[in-house]
Amino acid sequence: MKKVLKVITNKYFITGLAFVVWCSFFDQNDWFSLHDKQKDLDAIKANIAYLNSEVAKMDDERNALLHDTKKLEQYARENYRMKQDNEDVYVIDNGGK
């Protein structure tokens, strides 16, 4: 018991314990801040992965439009409402849906 009391009252032990408490809770880079930053980093990495997959999908669509005339015609008809001379185009509005 005396040994434990002697260790606990040691000035180096008290200083080290105070340092650990300070770094864990009161410092600029405390545990809570690091945890929040890690969550933000994980969210950003997930967003980067999603955007990279979107870029790959858009590259595939671009290559299809550049090399396939049927895809190019379909894209022009759907997005720009283009038509041939002997056709009529009817636009149906879903009421903003």
C-alpha positions as CSV (number, residue, x, y, z in Angstrom):
1,M,0.0,0.0,0.0
2,K,2.9,2.4,0.8
3,K,4.4,1.6,-2.6
4,V,1.2,2.5,-4.4
5,L,0.8,5.7,-2.4
6,K,4.4,6.6,-3.1
7,V,3.9,6.1,-6.8
8,I,0.7,8.1,-6.9
9,T,2.2,11.0,-5.0
10,N,5.3,11.0,-7.2
11,K,5.7,14.4,-8.9
12,Y,6.5,12.8,-12.3
13,F,3.5,10.5,-12.1
14,I,1.2,13.5,-11.3
15,T,2.8,15.6,-14.1
16,G,2.5,12.7,-16.6
17,L,-1.2,12.1,-15.6
18,A,-1.9,15.9,-15.9
19,F,-0.3,15.9,-19.4
20,V,-2.3,12.9,-20.5
21,V,-5.6,14.5,-19.3
22,W,-4.7,17.8,-20.9
23,C,-3.9,16.2,-24.3
24,S,-7.0,14.0,-24.1
25,F,-9.6,16.7,-23.3
26,F,-8.3,20.2,-23.5
27,D,-5.7,20.4,-26.2
28,Q,-6.5,21.7,-29.8
29,N,-6.1,18.1,-31.1
30,D,-8.0,16.4,-28.4
31,W,-9.6,13.0,-28.8
32,F,-13.1,14.4,-29.7
33,S,-11.7,16.7,-32.4
34,L,-9.7,13.9,-33.9
35,H,-12.7,11.7,-33.9
36,D,-14.8,14.4,-35.7
37,K,-12.0,15.0,-38.2
38,Q,-11.8,11.2,-38.9
39,K,-15.5,11.1,-39.6
40,D,-15.2,14.1,-41.9
41,L,-12.3,12.4,-43.7
42,D,-14.3,9.2,-44.2
43,A,-17.2,11.1,-45.6
44,I,-14.9,13.0,-48.0
45,K,-13.3,9.7,-49.1
46,A,-16.8,8.2,-49.8
47,N,-17.7,11.3,-51.8
48,I,-14.5,11.1,-53.8
49,A,-15.2,7.4,-54.6
50,Y,-18.8,8.3,-55.7
51,L,-17.6,11.1,-57.9
52,N,-14.9,8.9,-59.5
53,S,-17.6,6.4,-60.3
54,E,-19.8,9.2,-61.8
55,V,-16.8,10.4,-63.9
56,A,-16.2,6.9,-65.2
57,K,-19.9,6.5,-66.1
58,M,-19.9,9.9,-67.9
59,D,-16.7,8.9,-69.8
60,D,-18.5,5.7,-71.0
61,E,-21.5,7.8,-72.1
62,R,-19.3,10.2,-73.9
63,N,-17.5,7.5,-75.7
64,A,-20.8,5.9,-76.7
65,L,-22.0,9.3,-78.0
66,L,-18.8,9.8,-80.0
67,H,-18.8,6.3,-81.6
68,D,-22.4,5.2,-81.9
69,T,-24.7,7.3,-84.1
70,K,-27.9,5.7,-82.7
71,K,-26.9,6.7,-79.1
72,L,-26.1,10.2,-80.4
73,E,-29.5,10.5,-82.0
74,Q,-31.2,9.1,-78.9
75,Y,-29.4,11.7,-76.7
76,A,-30.3,14.6,-79.0
77,R,-33.9,13.6,-79.1
78,E,-34.2,13.1,-75.3
79,N,-32.3,16.1,-74.1
80,Y,-32.7,18.7,-76.8
81,R,-36.0,17.6,-78.2
82,M,-34.6,17.4,-81.7
83,K,-36.7,15.8,-84.4
84,Q,-36.6,14.8,-88.0
85,D,-38.4,16.9,-90.6
86,N,-41.3,14.5,-91.0
87,E,-42.0,14.0,-87.2
88,D,-44.0,15.9,-84.5
89,V,-42.8,16.2,-81.0
90,Y,-45.2,16.2,-78.1
91,V,-43.9,17.2,-74.7
92,I,-45.9,16.0,-71.7
93,D,-45.4,17.9,-68.4
94,N,-45.8,15.8,-65.3
95,G,-46.4,18.9,-63.1
96,G,-42.8,19.2,-61.9
97,K,-42.3,15.6,-60.9
